[in-house]
Each structure stands twice: as C-alpha cells, then as structure tokens.
Amino acid sequence: MFYCRRGNVPPKRHTQFRQPDGSLYAEELVSSRGFSGIYSNLYHVYPPTRVKQVGKPQPFGSRIRADYPLLQTHLKTAGEGLTGSDYLQGRRMLMKNADVGIGICNLPAGNSMSYFYKNAEADEVIYIHDGNGHLLSQFGVLDVRKGDYVVIPRTTIYKFEFDSSVEMVRLLVVESASPIETPNRYRNELGQLLEHSPFSERDIRPPHELLTVTDKGDYLVKIKKSDYLHQYHYEHSPMDLVGWDGYLYPFAFSIYDFEPITGRIHQPPPVHQTFQSSGFVICSFVPRLFDYHPLAIPAPYNHSNIDSDEVLFYAEGDFMSRKGIDRGSFTLHPGGLPHGPHPGTVEKSIGKKETHEYAVMVDTFRPLSLTEEGMAYIDENYPMSWTE
C-alpha cells in the first residue's frame, strides 16, 4: 500500500494534539504484524476504549462437513435469491480452511446496516458482483460499485450502505487469516508497484472523504471473534475521527482496471494474480486477447494441482472451457485430482481471438473443506461431466 492522509493530524506522532476546548484528541495506533507491519495513526474526539455496555455474544460461524469425499465440485449458487435481509445474517460461507473462508451474501436493493461491524480476526475482501453504494468506516467514505474488490483490514469498524440501482446486491465474501497484499513480484524494494504490474497505485481507491460524527447516542458495534459476534455498545460513533494517516486503511480496486498479461502461447494462472496472502492468492480473469502463436490452443491445458485447491467464481461472460456453468457459480478443483477443459471445448477454442469473461479465482495452499451451508448447492453430476 501507499501513504495516505485524511483530515488533520499533528506534525509529530505521539505528541500533544488538542481539541478547541483544550482537551487532548485520543490517538490510536492501528498496526499489523505486531509493530512490524503496515499501520495507521487515528485521532479521535472520544477515547476508542470508552465502552457503554457489552451485550451477550451470539454464535456466528460455519461448520465443516467432515465426510465430504475428494470430488471435483460445482456449487450451483447462480440462481440463488436473497440469502437474508441483513449483511451478517445473510452471509453463507461455503468453504474454508485455517487460512481463508469463501462465501456469498445476497441482499435486498437499498440495504443499509443499522449497526457497525468489526472483523477482529480476519482481513476481508468483498467482491461487489452486483450493487453500488458506500463503505463507511473510521477512515471515511469509500464509494463502491459493481466489479470492485473492497479490501478491509481486520479491526476496521465499518458499515455498507447500498443504493437501489440493482434488483439485488450480490457479494462474494473472502475472509483471510493473514493480511491481504499486492503480489511481491509486482513491487520494488520500496513497495511501489512496478511498470510491468497489471495495475498501479492510480487504480487503488482509498476513502475519499472523512466524516467526523460527534453526536452521542447508542452505537452498536458487532465484533467477530472466535465464531461469535460480540455486542459492544458505545455512546459515541466510531466515526469520530478528525484525522488519520498511514498505510493501513480499506480500499477498492476494480476488476475492470486489471490489465491482462498475454503471450504467444497460453499463460499460466499466476499472470492473473491480483492479491496475495500467506495461505492463498486471488486472481482476476478479465477480457483479453488470446494467444497468438499460429498453433496456439486458447483453452487451458489439463493440469493437476499438487500444492493447492482451486476455486473459481464465475462473474460475467461466456466461460469457454466449462459447460453448465452460469453467472455466479463456483467450481472447486481440489489438489490430488487433474482437471481441465470440458469435452469439445478445446477444439472449439482454436482460432478464437479473444475472450470476454470475468472470473475471480482463489488458489489455496492448504485443502479446503465444504461447510454444511455449502452442501445445499452441490451439483451431483459435475464430477462426471468430463465424460463424453
């Protein structure tokens, strides 16, 4: 990430910074990896430690389906309607391991949260499949729209407000046990994205407007920790900042701003990498010119994942190597089994000049397990779909 500043901050960190009435603003350091990762300094009107009431914790987690066999898997979530009327209650986490959880959340148009939310144990990537609106957090207002990856560092207190421009808000939800970062190989030793990176800092959108809310009342913050939602009530808004600066903050990056890397022959999936974490990567498949070797085969070759499970979320377009896959479907191709194009799609791809598909891929380095919620979407015929 890069340095960002909003509002007013003192010339030096950890020094006196006084309010108009002479009292001190409350400084808060939000840091990652102890004190060794990226961080930001926040300046509050009210101390962020001042709690009014703590309610009863509520269970909030997905159970693993332990007896699911080793299978190529298609989750038929394409036709799924509303998963709930509330941002948290509507989450359906479909698969997970110790590093990552992956799911969906389909909400009514115009949905707005009546509370704030803090994930205290995971960074989040929310892919906006359908919808437009705003992310409101301590760091300010961030406009979000269809096609955005919204990256939210853990402990960020936030709420979404969606408008009524679509019939239904559709979200892909990824929870990460370790920080979400841009790929190492696309950054120089000082962290700047390199010339050959498929996107640059100009494409990354931090919060653009700081809101300072000083009204008192009852402000509920639901905090996720250890499969529970902890109910914290404050008499002041968490959006009481007069300023902040640093490298840690939520941001948006649009899949439509990802510039594909192509070649004379088929390029491997790492050229599509968009984000990294310690246990998985996220890749973006976008419209691009196909391979231009005279004997090129645009369809991907059969391959075996030795070290990873591969999840594809099919966002838009015609998916040339798959049959029976619709917008909003998931496929899970686990390590230990080869997978590749469906019958007939290889020959059909020869001579094609370009693709117009969009997909989000999550490659994990440890096996994924389906959850009990995920079992409701199983396509029983998919494991045999390579038989002609």
Backbone hydrogen bonds in HBPLUS format (Angstrom, degrees):
<---DONOR---> <-ACCEPTOR-->    atom                        ^
c    i                          cat <-CA-CA->   ^        H-A-AA   ^      H-
h    n   atom  resd res      DA  || num        DHA   H-A  angle D-A-AA Bond
n    s   type  num  typ     dist DA aas  dist angle  dist       angle   num
A0004-CYS N   A0246-GLY O   2.94 MM 242  5.60 149.8  2.03 147.3 155.8     1
A0246-GLY N   A0004-CYS O   2.98 MM 242  5.60 147.9  2.08 155.5 164.7     2
A0006-ARG N   A0244-TRP O   3.00 MM 238  5.59 164.9  2.02 158.3 162.1     3
A0244-TRP N   A0006-ARG O   2.90 MM 238  5.59 149.5  1.99 160.8 164.8     4
A0008-ASN N   A0242-VAL O   2.84 MM 234  5.90 161.1  1.87 142.5 139.1     5
A0025-TYR N   A0017-PHE O   2.80 MM   8  5.83 177.5  1.81 166.9 166.0     6
A0019-GLN N   A0023-SER O   2.60 MM   4  5.37 168.6  1.61 170.6 175.0     7
A0022-GLY N   A0019-GLN O   2.87 MM   3  5.26 163.8  1.89 121.7 125.3     8
A0026-ALA N   A0044-HIS O   2.88 MM  18  4.90 157.4  1.93 142.5 145.1     9
A0044-HIS N   A0026-ALA O   2.80 MM  18  4.90 174.0  1.80 143.4 142.5    10
A0028-GLU N   A0042-LEU O   2.73 MM  14  4.98 150.2  1.82 149.7 154.5    11
A0042-LEU N   A0028-GLU O   2.75 MM  14  4.98 171.4  1.75 152.9 156.0    12
A0030-VAL N   A0040-SER O   2.90 MM  10  5.40 175.9  1.91 170.5 171.7    13
A0040-SER N   A0030-VAL O   2.96 MM  10  5.40 150.1  2.05 143.1 152.6    14
A0032-SER N   A0038-ILE O   3.02 MM   6  5.67 139.1  2.19 153.1 165.2    15
A0037-GLY N   A0032-SER O   2.89 MM   5  4.73 140.6  2.04 152.8 140.9    16
A0036-SER N   A0033-ARG O   2.99 MM   3  5.42 163.4  2.02 127.2 131.9    17
A0247-TYR N   A0039-TYR O   2.90 MM 208  5.56 159.3  1.94 151.3 148.0    18
A0041-ASN N   A0245-ASP O   2.88 MM 204  5.61 157.8  1.93 167.2 169.1    19
A0245-ASP N   A0041-ASN O   3.12 MM 204  5.61 146.6  2.24 143.3 153.5    20
A0043-TYR N   A0243-GLY O   3.02 MM 200  5.51 150.2  2.11 174.4 165.2    21
A0242-VAL N   A0043-TYR O   2.94 MM 199  5.95 157.5  1.99 164.9 171.9    22
A0045-VAL N   A0240-ASP O   3.13 MM 195  5.65 141.1  2.29 130.6 140.6    23
A0050-ARG N   A0047-PRO O   3.29 MM   3  5.80 171.5  2.30 119.7 120.9    24
A0052-LYS N   A0233-HIS O   2.83 MM 181  5.43 152.4  1.90 148.7 153.0    25
A0053-GLN N   A0233-HIS O   3.21 MM 180  4.99 155.0  2.28 130.4 130.4    26
A0233-HIS N   A0053-GLN O   2.77 MM 180  4.99 168.4  1.79 167.5 163.8    27
A0055-GLY N   A0231-GLN O   2.67 MM 176  4.78 160.8  1.71 148.2 152.8    28
A0058-GLN N   A0229-LEU O   2.90 MM 171  5.05 157.7  1.95 137.5 144.4    29
A0229-LEU N   A0058-GLN O   2.69 MM 171  5.05 158.2  1.73 150.4 158.2    30
A0060-PHE N   A0227-ASP O   2.83 MM 167  4.89 164.0  1.86 127.3 123.4    31
A0372-GLU N   A0063-ARG O   2.88 MM 309  5.87 147.7  1.99 161.3 166.2    32
A0065-ARG N   A0370-LEU O   2.84 MM 305  5.76 170.9  1.85 154.2 151.0    33
A0073-THR N   A0332-LEU O   2.95 MM 259  4.98 167.9  1.97 150.4 152.8    34
A0332-LEU N   A0073-THR O   2.75 MM 259  4.98 158.8  1.80 146.1 151.1    35
A0379-ASP N   A0074-HIS O   2.92 MM 305  5.40 137.7  2.10 165.1 170.3    36
A0075-LEU N   A0330-PHE O   2.88 MM 255  5.05 157.5  1.93 138.0 145.6    37
A0077-THR N   A0075-LEU O   2.92 MM   2  5.74 132.8  2.15 107.3  92.9    38
A0330-PHE N   A0075-LEU O   3.21 MM 255  5.05 163.1  2.24 144.5 148.5    39
A0076-LYS N   A0377-TYR O   2.72 MM 301  5.04 159.3  1.76 150.9 145.5    40
A0080-GLU N   A0077-THR O   3.15 MM   3  5.18 161.1  2.19 106.8 112.2    41
A0083-THR N   A0106-ASN O   3.00 MM  23  5.12 161.4  2.03 129.5 135.0    42
A0090-GLY N   A0086-ASP O   2.74 MM   4  5.43 140.9  1.89 145.8 154.5    43
A0091-ARG N   A0088-LEU O   3.22 MM   3  5.48 167.6  2.24 109.9 113.7    44
A0092-ARG N   A0104-ILE O   2.81 MM  12  5.31 158.8  1.85 162.7 165.1    45
A0104-ILE N   A0092-ARG O   3.00 MM  12  5.31 149.1  2.09 134.8 138.5    46
A0094-LEU N   A0102-ILE O   2.78 MM   8  5.93 138.2  1.95 140.0 150.8    47
A0371-THR N   A0094-LEU O   2.94 MM 277  5.33 159.3  1.98 133.4 131.5    48
A0095-MET N   A0102-ILE O   3.28 MM   7  5.49 155.6  2.34 150.9 154.8    49
A0102-ILE N   A0095-MET O   2.90 MM   7  5.49 162.5  1.93 165.8 166.3    50
A0096-LYS N   A0369-SER O   2.91 MM 273  5.51 153.0  1.98 149.4 157.1    51
A0369-SER N   A0096-LYS O   2.99 MM 273  5.51 157.8  2.04 137.9 144.2    52
A0097-ASN N   A0100-VAL O   2.89 MM   3  5.58 149.4  1.99 155.7 165.5    53
A0177-ALA N   A0099-ASP O   2.90 MM  78  5.05 166.4  1.91 143.9 143.8    54
A0101-GLY N   A0175-GLU O   2.95 MM  74  5.00 145.9  2.07 136.3 144.6    55
A0175-GLU N   A0101-GLY O   2.88 MM  74  5.00 161.7  1.91 143.7 149.7    56
A0103-GLY N   A0173-VAL O   2.87 MM  70  5.05 151.2  1.95 148.8 153.9    57
A0173-VAL N   A0103-GLY O   2.83 MM  70  5.05 171.7  1.84 134.4 137.2    58
A0105-CYS N   A0171-LEU O   2.99 MM  66  5.07 136.5  2.18 143.0 144.1    59
A0171-LEU N   A0105-CYS O   2.94 MM  66  5.07 141.8  2.09 134.0 145.7    60
A0107-LEU N   A0169-VAL O   2.78 MM  62  4.99 152.6  1.85 143.8 152.2    61
A0169-VAL N   A0107-LEU O   2.90 MM  62  4.99 155.1  1.96 148.2 152.0    62
A0110-GLY N   A0163-ASP O   2.95 MM  53  4.29 139.2  2.12 127.2 114.6    63
A0162-PHE N   A0111-ASN O   2.85 MM  51  5.31 170.7  1.86 158.6 160.1    64
A0113-MET N   A0160-PHE O   3.28 MM  47  6.13 157.7  2.33 171.8 178.1    65
A0116-PHE N   A0220-LEU O   2.93 MM 104  6.21 173.7  1.93 160.4 162.5    66
A0222-LYS N   A0116-PHE O   2.86 MM 106  6.22 167.5  1.87 150.6 148.1    67
A0117-TYR N   A0158-TYR O   2.80 MM  41  5.39 155.4  1.86 149.7 158.0    68
A0158-TYR N   A0117-TYR O   2.93 MM  41  5.39 163.2  1.96 146.7 151.0    69
A0118-LYS N   A0222-LYS O   2.83 MM 104  6.15 153.9  1.90 158.8 157.5    70
A0224-LYS N   A0118-LYS O   2.84 MM 106  6.31 158.0  1.89 159.9 167.5    71
A0155-THR N   A0119-ASN O   2.92 MM  36  5.58 159.0  1.97 138.8 144.3    72
A0120-ALA N   A0224-LYS O   3.04 MM 104  5.63 148.6  2.14 141.4 150.9    73
A0123-ASP N   A0176-SER O   2.88 MM  53  5.04 139.8  2.04 152.5 152.1    74
A0176-SER N   A0123-ASP O   2.75 MM  53  5.04 170.3  1.76 153.3 155.7    75
A0124-GLU N   A0152-ILE O   2.95 MM  28  5.09 164.7  1.97 143.3 148.4    76
A0152-ILE N   A0124-GLU O   2.79 MM  28  5.09 170.3  1.80 154.8 158.1    77
A0125-VAL N   A0174-VAL O   2.83 MM  49  5.05 156.8  1.88 149.5 155.5    78
A0174-VAL N   A0125-VAL O   2.94 MM  49  5.05 146.2  2.06 145.5 154.6    79
A0126-ILE N   A0150-VAL O   2.90 MM  24  5.01 165.5  1.92 141.6 144.1    80
A0150-VAL N   A0126-ILE O   2.86 MM  24  5.01 157.3  1.91 133.3 141.0    81
A0127-TYR N   A0172-LEU O   2.84 MM  45  4.92 158.9  1.88 149.3 153.0    82
A0172-LEU N   A0127-TYR O   2.94 MM  45  4.92 164.0  1.97 144.4 149.8    83
A0128-ILE N   A0148-ASP O   2.84 MM  20  5.33 162.0  1.88 156.0 161.4    84
A0147-GLY N   A0128-ILE O   2.75 MM  19  5.37 169.1  1.76 163.5 159.6    85
A0129-HIS N   A0170-ARG O   2.88 MM  41  5.18 130.7  2.13 142.3 152.8    86
A0130-ASP N   A0170-ARG O   3.10 MM  40  4.81 157.2  2.16 133.3 132.3    87
A0170-ARG N   A0130-ASP O   2.95 MM  40  4.81 152.2  2.03 124.6 133.3    88
A0163-ASP N   A0132-ASN O   2.91 MM  31  6.01 164.6  1.94 154.4 157.6    89
A0133-GLY N   A0144-VAL O   2.89 MM  11  5.35 163.1  1.92 151.1 147.5    90
A0144-VAL N   A0133-GLY O   2.96 MM  11  5.35 173.9  1.97 133.8 135.0    91
A0134-HIS N   A0161-GLU O   2.79 MM  27  5.24 154.9  1.85 147.4 156.1    92
A0161-GLU N   A0134-HIS O   2.90 MM  27  5.24 156.7  1.96 156.4 160.1    93
A0135-LEU N   A0142-LEU O   2.81 MM   7  5.06 160.1  1.85 147.5 154.4    94
A0142-LEU N   A0135-LEU O   2.94 MM   7  5.06 152.3  2.02 147.1 154.8    95
A0136-LEU N   A0159-LYS O   2.89 MM  23  5.38 173.5  1.90 170.3 170.2    96
A0159-LYS N   A0136-LEU O   2.91 MM  23  5.38 140.1  2.08 148.1 159.4    97
A0137-SER N   A0140-GLY O   3.09 MM   3  5.30 156.6  2.15 142.7 150.0    98
A0140-GLY N   A0137-SER O   2.96 MM   3  5.30 164.4  1.98 112.7 117.9    99
A0141-VAL N   A0209-GLU O   2.66 MM  68  5.18 150.0  1.75 147.0 157.3   100
A0208-HIS N   A0141-VAL O   2.83 MM  67  5.94 142.8  1.97 172.1 165.8   101
A0148-ASP N   A0145-ARG O   3.05 MM   3  5.82 147.6  2.16 150.5 151.4   102
A0255-ILE N   A0147-GLY O   2.79 MM 108  5.46 172.8  1.80 155.2 155.3   103
A0149-TYR N   A0253-PHE O   2.70 MM 104  5.19 167.1  1.71 146.3 150.6   104
A0253-PHE N   A0149-TYR O   2.91 MM 104  5.19 150.4  2.00 143.6 153.3   105
A0151-VAL N   A0251-PHE O   2.84 MM 100  5.45 153.8  1.91 164.0 170.4   106
A0251-PHE N   A0151-VAL O   3.07 MM 100  5.45 150.9  2.15 143.5 152.6   107
A0156-THR N   A0153-PRO O   3.18 MM   3  5.90 152.7  2.26 137.8 141.1   108
A0181-GLU N   A0276-GLN O   2.92 MM  95  5.27 161.8  1.95 155.9 160.7   109
A0276-GLN N   A0181-GLU O   2.74 MM  95  5.27 154.5  1.80 148.2 154.7   110
A0186-TYR N   A0183-PRO O   3.13 MM   3  5.59 157.2  2.19 112.2 119.3   111
A0187-ARG N   A0184-ASN O   2.99 MM   3  5.43 164.2  2.01 122.0 122.6   112
A0194-LEU N   A0186-TYR O   2.73 MM   8  5.44 160.0  1.77 141.6 146.9   113
A0188-ASN N   A0192-GLN O   2.88 MM   4  5.54 153.4  1.95 149.9 156.4   114
A0191-GLY N   A0188-ASN O   2.92 MM   3  5.26 165.3  1.95 116.0 120.3   115
A0197-SER N   A0194-LEU O   3.08 MM   3  5.36 162.4  2.11 110.6 115.5   116
A0259-GLU N   A0198-PRO O   2.89 MM  61  4.74 169.6  1.90 146.3 147.4   117
A0203-ASP N   A0200-SER O   2.94 MM   3  5.60 153.7  2.01 117.7 125.1   118
A0204-ILE N   A0201-GLU O   3.13 MM   3  5.23 152.7  2.21 103.8 111.9   119
A0205-ARG N   A0252-ALA O   2.88 MM  47  5.10 174.4  1.89 157.7 159.2   120
A0252-ALA N   A0205-ARG O   2.94 MM  47  5.10 153.1  2.01 133.8 142.0   121
A0213-VAL N   A0239-MET O   2.71 MM  26  5.57 173.0  1.71 150.0 152.1   122
A0217-GLY N   A0235-GLU O   2.91 MM  18  4.89 152.8  1.98 121.1 129.5   123
A0219-TYR N   A0234-TYR O   2.82 MM  15  5.09 172.5  1.83 157.5 159.2   124
A0234-TYR N   A0219-TYR O   2.87 MM  15  5.09 155.2  1.93 139.3 147.6   125
A0221-VAL N   A0232-TYR O   2.77 MM  11  5.18 166.1  1.79 159.8 164.7   126
A0232-TYR N   A0221-VAL O   3.01 MM  11  5.18 167.1  2.03 151.9 152.6   127
A0223-ILE N   A0230-HIS O   2.89 MM   7  4.95 167.5  1.91 143.1 147.2   128
A0230-HIS N   A0223-ILE O   2.76 MM   7  4.95 170.9  1.77 144.1 145.0   129
A0225-LYS N   A0228-TYR O   2.99 MM   3  5.52 159.8  2.03 155.2 161.7   130
A0228-TYR N   A0225-LYS O   3.17 MM   3  5.52 136.6  2.36 107.0 118.5   131
A0257-ASP N   A0254-SER O   2.97 MM   3  5.36 160.8  2.00 110.1 116.4   132
A0258-PHE N   A0255-ILE O   3.24 MM   3  5.34 165.2  2.26 105.4 109.1   133
A0293-HIS N   A0264-ARG O   2.76 MM  29  4.61 141.5  1.91 137.7 128.8   134
A0271-VAL N   A0268-PRO O   3.18 MM   3  6.29 167.6  2.20 136.3 138.2   135
A0272-HIS N   A0269-PRO O   2.83 MM   3  5.57 164.2  1.85 129.7 135.1   136
A0273-GLN N   A0270-PRO O   3.09 MM   3  5.12 166.7  2.10 108.7 111.8   137
A0284-SER N   A0272-HIS O   2.82 MM  12  5.31 157.3  1.87 146.4 145.5   138
A0274-THR N   A0282-ILE O   2.75 MM   8  5.69 173.1  1.76 155.9 155.4   139
A0275-PHE N   A0282-ILE O   3.14 MM   7  5.10 162.7  2.18 138.8 142.8   140
A0282-ILE N   A0275-PHE O   3.04 MM   7  5.10 167.4  2.06 133.7 135.6   141
A0277-SER N   A0280-PHE O   2.92 MM   3  5.40 135.5  2.13 174.5 170.3   142
A0365-PHE N   A0279-GLY O   2.99 MM  86  5.53 160.1  2.03 151.8 147.9   143
A0281-VAL N   A0363-ASP O   2.96 MM  82  5.41 147.7  2.06 143.3 153.5   144
A0363-ASP N   A0281-VAL O   3.08 MM  82  5.41 150.8  2.17 143.7 152.3   145
A0283-CYS N   A0361-MET O   2.79 MM  78  4.93 159.4  1.83 143.5 149.9   146
A0361-MET N   A0283-CYS O   2.94 MM  78  4.93 169.1  1.95 138.8 142.4   147
A0285-PHE N   A0359-ALA O   2.85 MM  74  4.96 178.7  1.85 155.6 155.9   148
A0359-ALA N   A0285-PHE O   2.93 MM  74  4.96 146.4  2.04 135.3 139.7   149
A0288-ARG N   A0355-THR O   3.23 MM  67  5.67 137.2  2.42 129.3 140.2   150
A0355-THR N   A0288-ARG O   3.03 MM  67  5.67 155.9  2.09 158.6 166.2   151
A0290-PHE N   A0353-LYS O   2.79 MM  63  5.20 174.8  1.79 126.6 128.2   152
A0296-ALA N   A0293-HIS O   2.98 MM   3  4.93 166.0  2.00 118.2 117.6   153
A0303-HIS N   A0339-HIS O   2.85 MM  36  5.69 164.6  1.87 164.7 166.0   154
A0339-HIS N   A0303-HIS O   2.95 MM  36  5.69 161.6  1.98 149.9 151.6   155
A0336-GLY N   A0305-ASN O   3.24 MM  31  6.36 136.4  2.44 142.9 155.0   156
A0309-ASP N   A0364-THR O   3.10 MM  55  5.27 135.8  2.31 126.0 138.9   157
A0364-THR N   A0309-ASP O   2.91 MM  55  5.27 156.0  1.97 152.5 158.1   158
A0310-GLU N   A0333-HIS O   2.97 MM  23  5.12 170.4  1.98 137.4 140.7   159
A0333-HIS N   A0310-GLU O   2.83 MM  23  5.12 165.7  1.85 154.2 157.8   160
A0311-VAL N   A0362-VAL O   2.90 MM  51  5.06 156.0  1.96 142.0 149.4   161
A0362-VAL N   A0311-VAL O   2.82 MM  51  5.06 157.4  1.87 144.5 152.3   162
A0312-LEU N   A0331-THR O   2.95 MM  19  5.29 156.1  2.01 146.0 153.4   163
A0331-THR N   A0312-LEU O   2.98 MM  19  5.29 146.4  2.09 141.7 151.7   164
A0313-PHE N   A0360-VAL O   2.76 MM  47  5.10 163.2  1.79 155.0 160.9   165
A0360-VAL N   A0313-PHE O   2.93 MM  47  5.10 158.5  1.98 147.5 152.4   166
A0314-TYR N   A0329-SER O   3.02 MM  15  5.53 163.7  2.04 156.6 161.8   167
A0328-GLY N   A0314-TYR O   2.64 MM  14  5.34 169.7  1.65 166.0 169.5   168
A0315-ALA N   A0358-TYR O   2.98 MM  43  5.35 136.4  2.18 132.5 142.4   169
A0316-GLU N   A0358-TYR O   3.10 MM  42  4.87 165.9  2.12 129.9 132.1   170
A0358-TYR N   A0316-GLU O   2.88 MM  42  4.87 163.8  1.90 136.2 134.5   171
A0322-ARG N   A0319-PHE O   3.15 MM   3  5.72 166.7  2.17 121.8 125.9   172
A0342-HIS N   A0321-SER O   3.07 MM  21  6.00 160.8  2.11 144.1 149.7   173
A0329-SER N   A0326-ASP O   3.00 MM   3  5.58 152.8  2.07 145.4 141.8   174
A0345-THR N   A0342-HIS O   3.09 MM   3  5.76 164.1  2.12 140.7 145.2   175
A0348-LYS N   A0344-GLY O   3.26 MM   4  6.24 155.1  2.33 138.6 146.0   176
A0349-SER N   A0345-THR O   3.09 MM   4  6.03 134.0  2.31 131.7 141.0   177
A0349-SER N   A0346-VAL O   3.09 MM   3  5.29 133.4  2.32 100.5 112.9   178
A0350-ILE N   A0347-GLU O   3.24 MM   3  5.50 140.5  2.40 103.9 113.8   179
A0352-LYS N   A0349-SER O   3.01 MM   3  5.56 161.7  2.04 135.0 138.6   180
A0374-GLY N   A0371-THR O   3.09 MM   3  5.01 119.4  2.47  92.5 107.4   181
A0375-MET N   A0371-THR O   3.25 MM   4  6.58 138.5  2.44 145.0 154.7   182
A0376-ALA N   A0373-GLU O   3.43 MM   3  6.02 156.0  2.49 111.5 116.8   183
A0377-TYR N   A0374-GLY O   3.09 MM   3  5.84 170.2  2.10 125.0 128.2   184
A0378-ILE N   A0375-MET O   3.46 MM   3  5.55 175.3  2.47 112.6 112.4   185
A0382-TYR N   A0379-ASP O   3.25 MM   3  5.69 157.6  2.30 113.6 119.7   186
A0384-MET N   A0381-ASN O   3.23 MM   3  5.87 144.3  2.36 118.1 126.6   187
A0385-SER N   A0382-TYR O   2.95 MM   3  4.98 169.2  1.97 118.6 120.0   188
A0387-THR N   A0384-MET O   3.18 MM   3  5.85 167.6  2.19 121.8 124.5   189
